[in-house]
Amino acid sequence: MNIVVCVKHVPDATADRRFESDNTVDRVGVDGLLSELDEYAVEQALQLKEKSEDPASTTVTALCVGPEKAVDAVRKALQMGCDQGIHVSDEAVAGSDYIATSLVLAKAVEKAGEENPVDLVMCGMASTDASGSVVPAMLAERMGLPQVTLASVVETQGDQVRVKRDGDTSTEVIGATMPLVLSVTDQTSEARYPSFKGIMAAKKKPMQTWSLADIGVDPSLVGLSVAWSEVDETTERPPRSQGEIVKDEDGSGAPALAGFLASKKFI
């Protein structure tokens, strides 16, 4: 079985995030990491390999599109246990929207499967920076593959995939036949931490870096200039002001607190 996991390098939520002059997210000058939601996809791919009848014949590839620093997301996936990594890096990709990103991913997956066709393309339920949740569906459409999204449990037998999807009031079970695109939620198994052995082994695992030319994508089809949406204006978050202190020196604290909560429509 040949599995490709799409992962994304996102700005660290605990860092000072900024926008560029063109109102795109600064992905170079801030600390970044592998999107936490994509870690669940990596974990599920690794579990499918470990549970397969012949784990040695199953390959898990981590695929990432992004600037030079985005290779760190691939390295983290390799440290977790992926067999090889692919990083698509090209200046023309900067500012791409979901539509262009899905095009680049689709062409990269197709190239990755030239010698050994890809059976399963796995994604997280969303990225932690944009939270769009639409790339898996777009990717499936571009590749002409069926899609099963938001899976909480994934099981395979041969070329058959069985997943559970948890709704607000019920759980549904869906069956599908590979090849297909599959996204998983954060309700699947907790993602593993890279071990020291895994970190050292990752240094020797194959890593390829591709440009748009390598995967056959015309630069005019990606980037901010052809994005279907753009940010017109950004404003820095105002500094946090000191909260209001309610004192209870003469027994008036409770009414004062209730009045404050009511004024903010909390009660």
C-alpha positions in Angstrom: 0.0 0.0 0.0 1.2 3.5 -0.9 0.0 6.3 1.4 0.7 10.0 1.0 -0.1 12.3 4.0 -0.5 16.0 3.2 0.9 18.1 6.0 1.1 21.8 6.5 3.7 24.1 8.2 1.7 26.7 10.1 2.7 29.7 12.3 3.1 28.8 16.0 -0.1 29.9 17.8 2.0 30.9 20.8 4.3 33.2 18.7 3.8 36.7 17.6 2.1 36.3 14.3 2.3 39.0 11.6 1.1 39.9 8.1 3.3 40.9 5.2 2.9 44.2 3.3 0.5 42.4 0.9 -1.7 41.2 3.8 -0.6 37.6 3.5 0.5 35.7 6.6 4.2 36.0 7.4 5.4 32.4 7.1 9.1 33.1 7.0 9.8 35.6 9.8 7.8 33.7 12.5 8.2 30.4 14.2 6.3 27.6 12.6 5.5 23.9 13.2 3.6 20.9 11.8 -0.1 21.6 12.0 -1.4 19.7 15.1 -4.5 18.5 13.1 -2.2 17.0 10.5 -0.4 15.0 13.2 -3.5 12.9 13.5 -3.4 12.1 9.8 0.2 11.1 10.1 -0.6 8.9 13.1 -3.5 7.2 11.3 -1.3 6.5 8.3 1.4 5.0 10.5 -1.2 2.8 12.3 -2.6 1.6 9.0 1.0 0.6 8.0 1.6 -1.2 11.4 -1.7 -3.1 11.2 -1.3 -4.1 7.6 -0.6 -7.8 6.7 2.8 -6.8 5.3 4.1 -3.5 6.9 7.3 -3.7 4.9 5.4 -3.3 1.7 3.6 -0.2 2.9 5.1 3.2 2.3 4.0 6.4 4.1 5.1 9.6 2.4 4.8 13.1 4.0 4.0 15.8 1.5 4.2 19.5 2.2 3.9 22.7 0.1 5.4 25.8 1.5 8.5 28.1 1.8 11.9 26.8 2.8 11.1 26.6 6.5 8.1 24.4 5.8 10.5 21.4 5.4 10.4 21.3 9.2 6.9 19.9 9.0 8.1 17.1 6.8 11.0 16.4 9.2 8.6 16.1 12.1 6.5 13.6 10.1 9.6 11.6 9.3 10.6 11.6 13.0 7.1 10.3 13.9 7.7 7.4 11.5 6.9 8.3 7.9 9.2 6.6 5.4 10.0 9.5 3.1 9.3 13.1 2.6 8.5 15.5 -0.3 8.7 19.3 0.0 7.2 21.4 -2.8 8.9 24.8 -2.6 8.6 27.6 -5.1 8.4 31.4 -4.7 5.5 31.5 -7.1 3.3 29.5 -4.6 3.4 32.3 -2.0 -0.1 33.7 -1.4 -1.9 30.8 -3.0 -5.5 30.1 -1.9 -7.2 26.8 -1.4 -7.8 26.3 -5.1 -4.2 26.8 -6.1 -2.9 24.8 -3.1 -5.1 21.8 -4.1 -3.7 22.0 -7.6 -0.1 21.8 -6.4 -0.9 19.0 -4.0 -2.7 17.0 -6.7 0.1 17.3 -9.1 2.7 16.4 -6.4 0.7 13.3 -5.4 0.4 12.2 -9.0 4.2 12.6 -9.5 4.8 10.7 -6.2 2.7 7.8 -7.6 4.4 7.5 -11.0 6.3 4.4 -10.1 4.0 3.0 -7.4 0.3 4.3 -7.7 -0.9 6.0 -4.5 -3.7 4.1 -2.8 -4.6 6.5 -0.1 -4.2 10.3 0.3 -4.6 11.4 3.9 -5.2 14.8 5.4 -6.1 16.4 8.7 -9.6 17.8 9.1 -8.3 21.4 8.7 -5.2 23.4 9.1 -4.8 25.2 12.4 -4.1 28.6 10.8 -6.8 29.0 8.2 -9.3 26.2 9.3 -10.8 26.0 5.9 -11.4 22.2 5.8 -12.0 22.3 2.0 -8.6 21.2 0.6 -9.3 17.4 0.9 -12.5 17.8 -1.1 -10.8 19.9 -3.7 -7.9 17.5 -3.9 -10.2 14.6 -4.5 -12.0 16.5 -7.2 -8.8 17.3 -9.0 -7.6 13.8 -8.8 -10.9 12.2 -9.8 -11.0 10.2 -6.6 -13.8 9.5 -4.1 -13.5 11.2 -0.8 -14.3 10.3 2.8 -13.9 13.2 5.2 -13.9 13.8 9.0 -13.2 10.1 9.9 -12.8 9.4 13.6 -12.0 5.7 13.2 -10.2 4.2 10.2 -9.9 0.5 9.3 -8.7 -1.2 6.1 -8.8 -4.7 4.7 -7.2 -5.2 1.3 -8.4 -2.3 -0.8 -11.5 -1.7 1.3 -11.7 1.2 3.8 -14.2 1.4 6.6 -14.5 4.6 8.6 -16.7 6.0 11.4 -17.9 9.6 11.3 -19.2 11.2 14.5 -22.1 13.7 14.2 -23.8 15.7 16.9 -26.5 13.2 17.4 -25.3 10.0 15.7 -22.4 8.0 14.3 -22.4 6.8 10.7 -20.2 4.1 9.1 -19.0 4.5 5.6 -17.3 2.0 3.3 -15.1 2.9 0.4 -12.6 1.4 -2.1 -9.1 2.6 -2.6 -7.7 4.7 -4.2 -9.4 7.6 -2.3 -8.8 10.8 -0.3 -9.4 10.5 3.4 -9.4 13.2 6.1 -9.4 12.4 9.8 -10.5 14.4 12.9 -8.8 15.1 16.2 -11.0 12.4 17.8 -8.8 9.6 16.3 -5.8 8.1 18.2 -3.5 10.6 20.0 -0.5 11.4 17.8 2.7 9.8 18.9 5.7 11.8 20.0 9.0 11.3 18.1 11.3 9.1 20.0 15.1 9.6 20.1 15.5 6.7 17.8 12.9 8.1 15.4 14.6 11.5 15.4 18.0 10.0 14.5 16.5 7.6 11.9 14.7 10.6 10.2 18.1 12.1 9.2 18.7 9.2 6.9 15.3 9.0 5.3 14.8 10.1 1.7 13.7 13.7 1.3 12.9 15.3 -2.1 12.4 19.0 -2.9 10.4 19.8 -6.0 9.7 23.0 -7.8 6.5 23.8 -9.7 8.4 22.9 -12.9 9.1 19.4 -11.4 5.4 18.7 -11.0 4.3 20.4 -14.2 2.4 23.3 -12.7 2.3 26.6 -14.6 3.4 29.4 -12.1 0.6 31.7 -13.5 -2.0 29.3 -12.0 -0.9 29.9 -8.4 0.0 32.7 -6.1 -1.7 35.8 -4.7 -2.4 37.4 -8.1 -4.9 34.6 -9.1 -6.3 33.9 -5.7 -10.1 33.9 -5.6 -10.0 35.8 -2.2 -7.7 38.2 -0.6 -7.3 40.2 2.6 -7.9 43.9 2.0 -6.8 45.3 5.3 -5.3 44.1 8.6 -5.1 45.8 12.0 -2.9 44.8 14.9 -4.7 43.5 17.9 -5.0 46.3 20.5 -3.0 45.8 23.7 -4.9 44.0 26.4 -6.3 46.4 29.0 -6.5 45.8 32.7 -9.6 44.1 33.9 -12.1 45.7 36.2 -11.6 44.8 39.8 -14.7 44.4 42.0 -14.0 44.8 45.7 -16.1 43.5 48.5 -15.2 45.6 51.5 -18.6 46.5 52.7 -20.7 43.6 51.5 -21.5 45.2 48.1 -19.3 42.9 46.1 -22.0 40.5 45.0 -24.4 43.1 43.6 -21.5 44.9 41.9 -20.2 41.6 40.3 -23.7 40.7 39.2 -24.2 44.2 37.7 -20.8 43.9 35.8 -21.7 40.5 34.4 -25.2 41.7 33.3 -23.6 44.8 31.6 -21.5 42.4 29.5 -24.5 40.2 28.8 -22.9 37.2 30.5 -26.0 36.8 32.6 
